[in-house]
Amino acid sequence: MWQPRGVRPPPVLRRRAARLGSALVALAVVAAGCTDTTGGGPDDDPPLRVAVSDDAEATLLGHVVVALLAAEDIAAEVRPYTDARDAQQALELGAAELRIGYTGEAWLETLGRADPPGDPEASFGPVRRHGERRGIVWLPPRFTEEVEGPPANATFAFAVAGSPSPDADLRTVSQLAARLSERPEASVCVDREFGTRPDGLRAVLEAYRVRTDRQFLAATPDEAVAGVAAGDCLAGLTTATDGQAGAAGLQLLVDDLEVFPAFVPAVQVREEILLDRPEVGEALAPLGEELTSALLRGYNARLVAGEPVEVVAREAAEELRARLATRRSVDAEDTGDAGGGEDAGDGEDRGDAADTEDVES
């Protein structure tokens, strides 16, 4: 498996040339950081600090965390950092209490391991276990077998034109491979470095049995999206939660062979916070249990269209809360439990147990 590089990866992996590499510098950034958003809460509880890096998606999800906490009268505020590494360092040093982490990012940066798994659930166990040894808890998302179900996955993805394009019927990369074999003249837009690396495009083509002598056009993700929208290429490489692709009405294909590494966003919380205030975990359940790639792509598309991040985040939190309440109500009716609350909690416990078995295996 290749390590994302060259093509724009999930935002959390974009690196800057200069990084703040020491704890003292990270603490200095914390002291200088401004507060973007505050949720309401009891006067005797200081606001929880949510560390976010400077990319749009991480900022959006940080604001969603604040909005979900505010809905339960838990005060919180967004604390911006230069990049993902600084935000993670702030969490580990206690300069922040929460952060959105990505499993693929943690696999590469925190675990220091290559080749993040393509299975969204496969990387979560080791990442979560490693975090707990540092006093950081990853709140588990809900893993489903549904193509359009949770969790969200900000991995790489091929985009094709939506309706009324003749390629709008494509749903998976396997189907794209078959279409490419039928249309040898069709072009695919990919990043130049990704296209030339043996562990990049070549590995994808080999897995999906696509001929390597066909035409590929060098394009950044934004150029790839524009190329697909203009009809210059049948498919273009971007990410599964790319708001630009969502705004252009493109369709993101499912990596059905799980060649691309998974980058599942999940809330990280300092362990002492959950021990002291367990209501924090329950308040954030809608994010892990209901957020999908399609929903996140739609929220990102609204940012691309110019909507304020606070507005998008607040409405996203409301939607996720409503989805969770509806699902729990349906589950309660199906099980004949009028209360529903205990069944929902039991379901979460079973998920934790399954995750533990996954890690130990």
C-alpha positions in Angstrom: 0.0 0.0 0.0 1.3 3.4 -0.9 1.6 6.3 1.5 -0.5 9.3 0.4 1.8 11.8 -1.2 1.8 14.1 -4.2 -1.9 14.2 -4.9 -3.8 16.2 -2.4 -4.5 13.6 0.4 -7.2 14.0 3.0 -6.6 17.5 4.4 -5.0 16.2 7.6 -2.0 14.9 5.8 -1.0 18.1 3.9 2.3 19.1 5.4 4.0 22.5 5.5 7.7 23.0 4.9 8.2 24.4 8.4 6.6 22.7 11.5 6.6 23.5 15.2 8.6 20.6 16.4 8.8 21.0 20.2 6.4 21.0 23.1 7.5 24.5 24.1 6.7 25.9 20.7 3.3 24.1 20.7 2.5 25.6 24.0 3.4 29.0 22.7 1.0 28.5 19.9 -1.8 27.5 22.3 -1.2 30.7 24.3 -1.4 32.8 21.2 -4.4 30.9 19.6 -7.7 32.7 19.3 -11.1 31.3 20.1 -13.4 31.0 17.1 -16.6 29.4 18.6 -18.1 29.0 22.0 -21.0 26.8 23.1 -23.2 27.6 26.1 -22.8 25.7 29.3 -22.7 25.8 33.1 -20.7 28.8 34.5 -18.6 26.5 36.8 -17.2 24.4 33.9 -14.5 26.0 31.8 -15.0 25.6 28.0 -13.6 22.5 26.5 -10.9 23.3 24.0 -11.2 21.7 20.5 -7.9 21.7 18.6 -8.2 22.0 14.8 -5.7 22.3 12.1 -5.9 25.0 9.4 -7.7 23.0 6.6 -11.4 23.5 5.9 -12.6 20.0 6.7 -10.9 19.8 10.1 -12.1 23.3 11.0 -15.7 22.3 10.0 -15.6 19.1 12.1 -14.2 21.0 15.0 -17.1 23.4 14.9 -19.5 20.4 14.6 -18.0 19.1 17.8 -18.6 22.4 19.5 -22.2 22.6 18.2 -23.0 19.1 19.4 -21.6 19.9 22.9 -23.5 23.2 23.0 -26.8 21.3 22.3 -26.2 19.5 25.6 -25.2 22.7 27.4 -21.5 21.8 27.5 -19.3 24.8 26.9 -16.6 24.4 24.2 -14.5 26.5 21.8 -12.4 25.9 18.7 -8.7 26.5 19.0 -6.9 26.8 15.7 -3.4 25.4 15.1 -1.0 25.6 12.2 -1.3 22.0 11.1 -2.5 18.6 12.2 0.7 17.8 14.1 0.5 20.8 16.3 -3.2 20.1 17.0 -2.3 16.6 18.0 0.5 17.8 20.2 -1.8 20.2 21.9 -4.2 17.4 22.7 -1.4 15.2 24.1 0.1 18.0 26.2 -3.3 18.9 27.7 -3.5 22.3 26.0 -6.7 21.0 24.4 -9.3 18.4 25.5 -10.6 17.3 22.2 -9.6 16.9 18.5 -10.9 15.3 15.3 -8.3 12.7 14.3 -8.1 10.6 11.1 -7.2 6.9 11.4 -4.9 6.9 8.4 -3.1 10.0 9.7 -2.6 8.5 13.1 -1.4 5.2 11.5 1.3 7.1 9.6 2.2 9.9 12.0 1.5 8.6 15.5 2.1 4.9 15.1 4.9 5.5 12.6 3.7 2.6 10.4 3.5 2.5 6.6 0.6 1.2 4.6 -2.6 2.2 6.4 -5.3 -0.5 5.8 -8.0 0.1 3.3 -10.6 -1.4 5.6 -12.0 1.5 7.7 -12.4 -0.8 10.8 -9.0 -2.5 10.5 -6.9 0.5 11.4 -9.2 1.8 14.1 -8.4 -0.8 16.8 -4.5 -0.3 16.8 -4.9 3.5 16.6 -7.4 3.5 19.5 -5.3 1.2 21.6 -2.2 3.3 21.0 -4.1 6.4 22.0 -5.4 5.0 25.2 -1.8 4.3 26.3 -1.3 8.0 26.0 -4.5 8.9 27.9 -6.3 9.7 24.6 -9.6 8.0 23.8 -10.9 7.7 20.3 -14.7 7.7 20.4 -15.6 4.7 18.2 -17.6 5.4 15.0 -20.4 3.1 13.9 -19.0 0.7 11.3 -21.6 -0.6 8.8 -21.5 -2.7 5.7 -23.7 -0.2 3.8 -22.0 1.5 0.9 -23.5 4.9 1.9 -23.5 4.2 5.6 -21.1 5.3 8.4 -18.4 5.9 9.0 -17.2 8.8 6.9 -13.9 8.0 5.1 -11.8 10.9 3.7 -9.7 8.5 1.5 -8.8 9.0 -2.1 -11.6 8.5 -4.6 -12.2 8.6 -8.3 -14.9 11.0 -9.4 -17.1 10.7 -12.5 -19.8 12.9 -13.9 -23.2 12.7 -12.4 -26.6 12.6 -14.2 -27.3 13.0 -17.1 -23.8 11.8 -18.1 -23.7 8.2 -19.5 -21.2 7.4 -16.8 -23.5 8.4 -14.0 -24.4 4.7 -13.6 -20.9 3.9 -12.2 -20.8 3.2 -8.5 -17.5 1.4 -7.8 -13.9 1.5 -9.1 -14.4 -2.1 -10.4 -17.2 -0.8 -12.6 -15.0 2.1 -13.7 -12.3 -0.4 -14.7 -14.8 -2.3 -16.8 -15.9 1.0 -18.5 -12.3 1.9 -19.2 -11.8 -1.4 -20.9 -14.8 -0.7 -23.1 -13.5 2.8 -23.9 -9.8 2.7 -24.6 -9.8 6.3 -25.8 -11.2 7.7 -22.5 -8.8 9.7 -20.4 -8.3 9.6 -16.6 -7.0 12.7 -14.7 -4.5 11.9 -11.9 -1.8 13.8 -10.1 1.5 13.7 -11.9 3.6 12.2 -9.0 0.8 9.7 -8.1 0.7 8.7 -11.7 4.4 7.9 -12.0 4.9 6.2 -8.6 5.0 2.4 -8.7 3.0 2.3 -5.4 0.5 4.8 -6.7 -1.5 4.6 -9.9 0.3 1.4 -11.0 -0.8 -0.4 -7.8 -4.4 0.7 -8.3 -4.4 -0.4 -12.0 -2.9 -3.7 -11.1 -5.5 -4.4 -8.3 -8.4 -3.5 -10.6 -6.8 -5.1 -13.7 -6.7 -1.9 -15.9 -4.3 -1.7 -18.8 -1.4 0.6 -18.0 -0.9 1.8 -21.5 -4.0 3.9 -21.7 -4.1 7.7 -21.6 -3.7 9.5 -18.2 -3.7 13.3 -17.9 -1.6 15.0 -15.2 -4.0 17.1 -13.0 -4.2 18.3 -9.4 -7.4 17.2 -7.6 -9.1 20.5 -8.4 -8.0 20.2 -12.0 -9.2 16.6 -12.1 -12.7 17.7 -10.8 -12.8 20.5 -13.4 -11.7 18.0 -16.1 -14.4 15.5 -15.3 -17.1 18.3 -15.1 -15.9 19.6 -18.5 -15.9 16.1 -20.0 -12.2 16.1 -20.7 -11.6 13.0 -18.6 -13.9 10.1 -17.8 -12.7 10.0 -14.2 -10.5 12.1 -11.9 -8.7 11.4 -8.7 -9.7 13.4 -5.6 -10.9 12.5 -2.1 -14.2 10.9 -1.1 -15.2 14.0 1.0 -14.1 16.6 -1.4 -16.4 19.6 -1.3 -15.3 20.8 -4.7 -16.4 17.5 -6.3 -19.7 17.7 -4.3 -20.3 21.3 -5.5 -19.7 20.2 -9.1 -22.3 17.5 -8.8 -19.8 14.7 -9.4 -20.2 11.1 -8.3 -17.5 9.6 -6.0 -16.9 5.9 -6.7 -16.5 3.3 -4.0 -13.1 1.7 -3.7 -14.7 -1.8 -3.5 -11.3 -3.6 -3.3 -10.1 -1.2 -0.6 -6.9 -0.4 -2.3 -6.8 3.2 -1.0 -6.0 3.6 2.8 -8.9 4.5 5.1 -8.9 8.0 6.7 -11.9 7.8 9.1 -12.5 11.0 11.1 -13.2 10.4 14.8 -13.3 12.4 17.9 -10.3 12.1 20.2 -10.8 13.0 23.9 -8.5 13.2 26.8 -9.3 10.3 29.1 -9.8 12.3 32.2 -12.5 14.4 30.6 -14.6 11.3 29.9 -14.1 10.0 33.4 -15.1 13.2 34.9 -17.8 14.2 32.4 -19.2 11.1 30.7 -21.9 13.2 29.2 -19.3 14.5 26.7 -19.1 11.2 25.0 -22.9 10.8 24.7 -23.2 14.4 23.3 -20.7 13.5 20.6 -22.3 10.2 19.6 -24.2 11.6 16.6 -20.9 12.5 14.9 -19.5 9.0 15.1 -22.7 7.1 14.6 -24.3 9.0 11.8 -21.6 10.9 9.7 -21.1 9.4 6.3 -18.8 10.4 3.4 -21.7 11.7 1.4 -22.9 13.9 4.3 -19.4 15.3 4.9 -18.9 15.9 1.2 -22.2 17.8 1.2 -21.1 19.9 4.2 -17.8 20.6 2.5 -19.6 21.6 -0.7 -21.5 24.2 1.3 -18.2 25.7 2.5 -17.0 25.8 -1.1 -20.1 27.7 -2.0 -19.2 30.3 0.6 -21.5 29.5 3.5 -20.1 30.4 7.0 -18.5 27.4 8.7 -20.4 28.1 12.0 -23.8 28.0 10.1 -22.9 24.7 8.3 -21.6 23.2 11.5 -24.6 24.1 13.5 -27.0 22.7 10.9 -24.8 19.6 10.4 -25.0 19.0 14.2 -28.8 19.3 14.1 -29.0 16.9 11.2 -26.8 14.3 12.8 -28.7 14.5 16.1 -32.0 14.0 14.3 -30.6 11.0 12.4 -29.4 9.4 15.6 -32.7 10.0 17.5 -34.7 8.6 14.6 -32.5 5.5 14.3 -32.6 4.8 18.1 -36.4 5.2 18.1 -36.7 2.7 15.2 -34.3 0.3 17.0 -36.4 0.6 20.1 -39.6 -0.2 18.3 -38.0 -3.1 16.5 -36.8 -4.6 19.9 -40.1 -3.8 21.6 -38.3 -1.6 24.2 -40.4 1.5 24.7 -37.5 3.3 26.4 -34.9 2.8 23.7 -32.1 4.4 25.7 -30.8 1.2 27.3 -30.8 -0.7 24.0 -28.9 2.1 22.4 -26.3 2.0 25.1 -26.0 -1.8 24.9 -25.4 -1.4 21.2 -22.5 0.9 21.9 -21.0 -1.6 24.4 -21.2 -4.4 21.9 -19.3 -2.2 19.4 -16.6 -1.6 22.0 -16.3 -5.3 22.7 -16.0 -6.1 19.0 -13.4 -3.4 18.6 -11.4 -4.9 21.5 -11.5 -8.3 19.9 -10.4 -6.8 16.6 -7.3 -5.2 18.3 -6.3 -8.3 20.1 -6.5 -10.4 17.0 
